[in-house]
Amino acid sequence: MEITTHLYLGDSKEQLTQIADNSIDLIVTSPPYADQRKNTYGGIPANEYVEWFLPISQQLLRVLKPTGTFILNIKEKVVNGERSIYVMELILKMRQQGWLWTEEFIWHKKNSYPGKWPNRFRDAWERLLQFNKERTFNMYQEEVMIPVGDWAKTRLKKLSETDRIRDNSKVGSGFGKNISNWIDRDMAYPTNVLHLATECNNKNHSAAFPEELPTWFIKLFTKENDTVLDPFMGSGTTLKVANKMKRNSIGIDIVPEYYEMVYEQLEPTARYLLEPQVKYGKTKSKRSSKVRGK
């Protein structure tokens, strides 16, 4: 089956209306954070962010399959010495919208450079929020398993009686472990913390995430020939990875320079053109056309 790539230039809220209901298997995206990327995207104030994003998330809810997953990379910042709460407010509003907030992954930025402020330390992590439409969704956990590690070589040599039974937590949490279950196992399931280096200097984009990030989620939530959407594609990292992994891809961006850059790199099956103003939330559609090939 031929793998397709569709590119849309324009405001995500408007361009998403052209995508069919229940047609997307995975959404992986990182929208502009509140009050950031002002020179590129105009910057959305924290107190307006939820109102700005909800029409977009409503469209994402429509296009996502019931078995699909939405991964949202986002992080609040400190304003006047206090953490902004717009991400928390967004989660609550999206739940009211019909989303299930299924999980929260953490992206630990391994190469975050040092820093210090009078009342805090430098951020070295970002949120990866998982949303779903239904409690049962496609998830292929075996695809992201990792080596057990060297600890097993010594730890499993001599097991005590406690190691051979389920040892329940002493704090009454209901959690327990059976060390003997690890005998002869080479692979284990990962945690919900992803240890990945940042990557942006060679992407012509100030906030590009590393290829390993969408790769991990595409492995976990999709199979070949599934469709992956990034409604804020930027430099097109998600789309490039999806194509390498034999998934169909759809990308949307409001900045013509990013759109053209991704177009030149991927030579998409189809592209949809719009004449936008450059700032999010202020786009007015003047015309729309579709061009196949070059």
Secondary structure, DSSP 8 states (H G I E B T S, - for coil): ----EEEEES-HHHHGGGS-TT-EEEEEE----BT--HHHH--B-HHHHHHHHHHHHHHHHHHEEEEEEEEEEE---EETTEE--HHHHHHHHHHHHT-EEEEEEEEEETT----EETTEE---EEEEEEEESSSS----GGGG-EE--THHHHHTTS--TGGGS-EE-TTSSS-EE-GGGGTT--EE---SEEEE----TTTTSTT---THHHHHHHHHH--TT-EEEETT-TTTHHHHHHHHTT-EEEEEES-HHHHHHHHHHH--SEEEEE---SSTT------EEEEE--
